[in-house]
Amino acid sequence: MAAISSHLLVRSDKLSLSSPFSSFSGQNLRRSPGFSGKFTSICVSSPATLPKISCQTASATSPPSSLDNGKAKAELKDFLHISDFDKSTILKILDRAVEVKALLKSGERTYLPFKGKTMAMIFAKPSMRTRVSFETGFFLLGGHAIYLGPNDIQMGKREETRDVARVLSRYNDIIMARVFAHQDILDLAKYATVPVVNGLTDYNHPCQIMADVLTIIEHVGQLEGTKVVYVGDGNNVVHSWLLMASVIPFHFVCACPKGFEPDKKTVEKAQQAGISKIEITNDPKEAVKGADVVYSDVWASMGQKEEAAYRHQVFQGFQVDENLMKIAGPKAYFMHCLPAERGVEVTDGVVEAPNSIVFPQAENRMHAQNAVMLHLLGA
């Protein structure tokens, strides 16, 4: 692929021609607040080895807005639910993720849109991927992330959420929170004056699904028109998949044991949107037929470990093994949001198979989240 040329605006006092930039789809780097120096327009090229993948599809129509308050979705301060944004905004963020990922993969380290910015990371629930992906991504783009563990704040116990939101807003440019109760993230966003990113709640996991869709685009070509089959517990990951299905059209199937279906109101919201084909079933073998992606998650999430033994009994027949992948067909990819309990919800052989894309999926957490933060910060 030939090199792609683009014009970027850079500070003349920081001009460097030693490293290649990737094309940013004609988008110029923005002047940072308070900077009064000059910008110089230069023509740069992206390496020929970096492919340009577009998340846009041939469809000329977008699903109707589902935002109840009438506020333009592109202007939202926070990233709390996938369905808070319209199709064009979601695809724009994913396009940006592709571009910034290519830039970082090229070794470029002078693009620093988060320089001088700090992010507070609230962790009521610990996580390796969420912490490392957010902290590393923010650092690589010039910012500084501050980790606040379960005992550092005790939000809602030692200090009210509304007070935490107001205080952290005065110190930081953005807040990410990984919490248990969904109301906590809603309250945090309500009282914060800076953008709030939902790193996970018991109800949903929007950053994970953004990374998942980015991964599907890279391997399948696009999300639209694909069949994604989730096998397991109807949990927060499923809820975010359903909310994505209310924005972008694809076929989503959740195969789960009776009594472990996803939230009924969320299912109804996705179905009533009339955008995607939504199915909830108790038959995993029938569900995976013709799937482009078979997706799994742990049967007992954090906070449910006391139910693990019971769930292991109820979920028999819902393990993603080699036989189930064979039923899905040779084109089916396997995805898992990790951590995986190998030998429980998925076999070791499926995780390690050539069509498993769980590790590119894990890497894309950082790239998708970078793009989300760039969007929220207007960088």
N, C-alpha and C positions, 0 to 999 in steps of 0.2 A: 504494500500500500504506500502510495506516495505521501511525502510529508505534507501536512496541512498548515497553511499560513494563516495567521491571525494578527490583528493589531491589539496590543495591550497598552494600558496607561501605567507607567511606573514613575516613582519619584526620581527626579533627575539626580538627586544627591545619593541615591541608592542604586543607580543603574549598574547592572552586571550582565555581561554577555557570556559568562562562563558556563551557564547551565541552560539547557533547553526548557522551554515552557510548552505545555500542551495547549491545544486550542480550547477556548472556553466558549464555543458556539457563538462567537461574536459579542460575548458579554465582557465589558471592560472591568478591570479591577477598580473598585470604588475608592474615592478619596476618604481617608479616615478622618473622623471628627477632630476638629482642632488643628489639622495640618494646614499650614499656609504656604508651604513650599510649592515648587513647580512640578508638573508631570510632563514626562516626555513620551511621545508616541513612538513605539518601535515595532518592527515586524519580526515575529519569531515563528519558529516552526516546531511542531511536535515530532518526535521520532517516528520513523516510518513503521516501526515494529509495534506501536501502540494503536490498536484498533479503535475506531470510533463507533460505539454502539448507541443507537438511538432507542429510547424507551417509547417514543411515539409510534403509533400504529397507523394503518391506512384509514382507520375509521375517522370520518369527518365530524361525527357527532359526539357530544359529551353528555353524560347522564345529568339529569336535573339536580340542582342544588338541594341538599337535605338539611341545610342549616336553618334552624327554626327562628333565630332572632333576626334574620335578614341581613346580618353583617357580612360584608364581602369576605369570603373564606381566605383569600390570599393575604388579607390584612390581619389575620388572627395573631395574637401575641404568643400563644402557647401551642405545644404539640402534645395533645392529650388523647385524642382518638383519631384513627384514620379517617373516619367519616366526617370529621370537622372540616375537611378540605375537599375541594372538587377534583375531578379527574385531571384537569389540565395542571393543577398545582402539584398533585402527587407525581405526575409524570415529569414535570419540570424539576422537582426535587430529585427524582431518580436519575434524570439526565445529568444533573449536577454531580451526583454521586459517581457516575461513570467517569466524568471529566476529571474530578479531583482525585479519584483512585488512579487513573492513568498518570496524572501528574506526580503523585507520590511514588508510584511504581517506577517512574523514569529516574528517580533519584533527586528530583528537583526539591530543594529545601529553602528557596527564597520567597515562595508565595506564603505570606504570613498574615492572613486576614484577621486572625484573632490576636495579633500582637498587642500587648498592653491590656488584654482582657482576662478576666478570671471567671471560673465556673465553680459553683458550690455543688458538690455531689453528695446528696443525702442517701444513706443506705440503711433503711430499717431492716432490709433483707440483704445479706451478703451475696456477692456474686463475683466470680472470676472474670467472665466475659464482659459483663456490663461495666465493671470498674476499669479493666484494662483497655477496652475498646474506646470508652469515652475519654479516659485520661490520656491515652496515647494519641488519639485523634486530635484532641484539643491542643496538645503539646506540639504535634507535628505542624499544625497550622498557626503556631506562634503564641498560643495561650497558656495559661497556668490553671490547672484543676486542683481543687481542694477536697480531699476525701473526709467525709463526716460519717463515721461508722455508727452502728446501733447504739453505742453507749456515749457518743459524743453529744447528741442532741436530746434523744428520747422524746421526739416530737409528739405532742399531744399528752405527754405525761409530765415531764419536767418543765416543759414550756409549751404554750398553746401554739398550734400551727399558724395562726394568723400573725402571731408575734415573730415566729421564726421567719415567715415569709417577708415581713417588713424589714427585719434586721438584715437578713442575707441580701435583700435587694439593694441595700445601701452600701454593701461591700463588693458585690459581684455584678457581672453583666448578664449572667444566665444561671439558672438553677436546674439541675437534673435530680430527680428523686425516684428511688426504687423502694416502694412501700407495700404494706399489706392492704389496708383498707383503701378502696378507690376514692372515698370521700376525702381522704388526706390529700391526694393529688389535686382534687377539685378545689379544696380550701386553699392549698398552697398557691395555686394559680389565681384564685380570686383575690388574694391579698398581696401577692407579689407584684411589683411594678416592673420587673424584668421578665423575659421569657422563661417559661417553665416547661421542661421536657419530661414526659412520662417514661421513666426507665423500666417500669413494670408495676402493676398493681394486681391484686387478686382477681380483678375483673378483666383487664386487658394487657396487651404487650405490643404496642404499636411499632416501636423501634425494631423489634424482632421481625415483624411482618414486612417492614420496609426493606430490611436486609434480605429476607426470603425472596421478595419479588425481584430485587436487583439480581439475585443469584439465578432465578428462573429466566430472567431476560438474557443473562449471559450464556446460559446453557441451552435453553429452548428457543430463544429468539424474542419472545414477548409473553406477557401474561394473558392478554386477551385471547379467548378461544381455547385456552388450555384446560385440562381437567386435573384439579388438585384434590387428592384424597387424603384426609387426615384419619389415622387409625389410633384410637385410644380414648382418653378422658376428654370430655367436652369442657375444656378449661379456658384460661385467659388467652392462650394462643389461638384457640378456635374462635373466640369472640372477636379477636382482631382480624382473623381471616374473614369472618362474616361481615365485619364492617368494611373491609377492603372490597368484598363482593357487592356491597351496596354502592360502590363508587366506580369500579372497573369491571367490565363484563367478562366473566369466566365461569367455569363449572366447578363448584365447590361441593365436596361430599364429606360429611363427618360420620365415620363408622365407630360407634361406641356401644358399650353394654347398656341395657335398659336401666334407667335410673341415673345414668351418668351423661345425659344429653346436655348440650350447651344451654345457656340461659334462654328461656322461651321468648322473651321480649326482643332479645338481640336477633334471634332467628327470624322472628316476624318482621323486624325492621329491615333485615337484608332481603327477605322475600318480597315485602311490600314495595321496596325500591324498584323492583322490576328490571334490574340491571343484569343479574346473573342467575344461572340455574343453581338452586340450593337444594341439597338433599341431606336429610338426617336419617341414618339407617343403623340397624343392629347386625348387619351382615357384612363383615369386612371382605370376604371373598368375592361377593357380588359387587361391592363398592369399588374395588381396585381395578376392575376390568377396563382396559383402555386408558388407564391413568397416564398422564405425563409426569406426575410427581406423586409419590407415596410419602407421606409425612408422619412422623411419630414423635412422641414426647413421653416423659416419665409418667407412670400410672399414678404415683403419689407425689404431688408437688410439695414444696417447702410449706410446712404448717399442716401437712396431712400425713406425716410419717407414721403417726400412731395408727393410721388406717391401712398401712402398707400390706400387712398380712391378709387382711380381708380383701383388699383390692386385688391382690395377686390371684385370689381364688375367682373373684368375679370377672376379671379380665382375661381369663384363660380363653384362647381362641382369637385374641386380639394382638398377639405378638406378630411383629413384622419379621418374617423369616424368609428363607430362600424360596420356599414354595409359594408364599403370597406374592413375592416379587415376580415369580414366574407367571402367575395368573395375571398380574398387572401388564405384563408384556415386555418385550426387549427394549422398548424406547423409554421405559419408566425410570426416572431418577429417584433416588432415596434421599430424603432430607430429615434432619432432626435438629431441634434448637439447642440441644445439649444443656446440661450434662446427660449422658446416656447411661442407663443401667444395662450394660451388655448382658445378654442372656435372660433379660426380663421382658421389656417392651420391644426389643430388637435383638437379633442375633449378632454375634461378632462378625460372622461372614457377610451380613448385609452392610454393616458399617464399613467394612474394609473392601467391599466390592468395587469394581471399576466405575459403576454407575452411581456410586455414593458421592454426593457433593456436600457432605456435612461440614468439611473443613473450609472450602471456599465460602460456604454459607456463614460460618463463624467469623471469618475474616471480614465479610461484608457488613457485619455489625458496625465496625468502625467507619467504613466508607459511607454507609447510609446515614449514620448518625451525624457525621461531619456535614453532609448535605442538608440535613434537617436543621442543624445549628446555623449553617450559613444562611439558610432561608429566613430563620427567625431573627437573626441579627442583621439581616440586610447586607451581608458581606459579599 
